[in-house]
């Protein structure tokens, strides 16, 4: 199944104490320079629960991206936002 251009896509992340320190983006390992913001989403408790930790991060290249960890599976994703 193809991911939506604005939906989340799987992202390899190296984390320490559940915080991203490296990401593999476009086949290149990039260091997280700083975490700009952190927030948690808990939703749909009456259906299939969704629990995610979001991180707005700045990479050493200067790029800013948003990643999240699915707290159920532990998997990491790049969150693409629509404009």
C-alpha positions as CSV (number, residue, x, y, z in Angstrom):
1,X,0.0,0.0,0.0
2,X,1.4,3.4,-1.0
3,X,1.6,6.1,1.7
4,X,-0.2,9.3,1.3
5,X,2.0,12.2,0.3
6,X,1.0,14.0,3.5
7,X,0.6,11.0,5.7
8,X,3.3,9.5,8.0
9,X,6.0,7.3,6.5
10,X,8.3,4.8,8.3
11,X,11.6,6.4,9.2
12,X,14.7,4.7,10.6
13,X,15.6,6.5,13.9
14,X,18.3,5.9,16.4
15,X,17.0,7.0,19.8
16,X,18.6,7.3,23.3
17,X,16.1,7.2,26.2
18,X,13.3,7.4,23.7
19,X,14.5,10.6,22.1
20,X,15.7,10.8,18.5
21,X,19.5,11.4,18.1
22,X,20.0,10.2,14.5
23,X,17.6,9.8,11.6
24,X,18.1,8.1,8.2
25,X,16.5,10.5,5.8
26,X,16.8,10.1,2.0
27,X,19.3,7.3,2.6
28,X,21.6,9.6,4.6
29,X,22.3,9.4,8.3
30,X,21.7,12.8,9.9
31,X,22.3,13.9,13.4
32,X,19.6,15.6,15.4
33,X,21.0,19.0,16.3
34,X,18.2,19.8,18.8
35,X,14.7,19.0,19.7
36,X,12.6,22.1,19.2
37,X,9.3,20.8,20.6
38,X,7.8,17.6,22.1
39,X,4.1,16.7,22.5
40,X,2.0,13.6,23.0
41,X,-1.2,12.6,21.2
42,X,-3.6,10.1,22.8
43,X,-6.8,9.7,20.7
44,X,-9.7,7.4,19.8
45,X,-9.7,5.6,23.1
46,X,-13.3,4.4,22.2
47,X,-11.9,2.7,19.0
48,X,-8.4,1.6,18.3
49,X,-6.3,3.7,20.6
50,X,-3.6,6.0,19.2
51,X,-0.7,7.0,21.4
52,X,2.2,8.9,19.8
53,X,5.1,11.0,21.0
54,X,5.9,13.8,18.5
55,X,9.2,15.5,18.1
56,X,9.9,18.7,16.1
57,X,13.6,18.4,15.4
58,X,16.3,20.3,13.7
59,X,18.9,18.3,11.9
60,X,22.6,19.3,11.6
61,X,21.9,20.3,8.0
62,X,19.5,23.0,9.4
63,X,16.4,21.2,8.1
64,X,13.4,20.9,10.5
65,X,11.2,17.9,10.4
66,X,8.6,16.3,12.6
67,X,8.9,12.7,13.6
68,X,6.8,10.5,16.0
69,X,7.1,7.3,17.8
70,X,4.0,5.0,17.9
71,X,3.9,4.1,21.6
72,X,2.0,0.9,20.8
73,X,4.6,-0.6,18.4
74,X,7.6,1.5,19.1
75,X,8.0,2.3,15.4
76,X,9.2,5.7,14.2
77,X,7.6,7.8,11.4
78,X,8.3,11.0,9.5
79,X,5.1,13.2,9.7
80,X,4.5,14.9,6.4
81,X,2.3,18.0,6.8
82,X,0.0,19.3,4.0
83,X,0.5,22.9,3.0
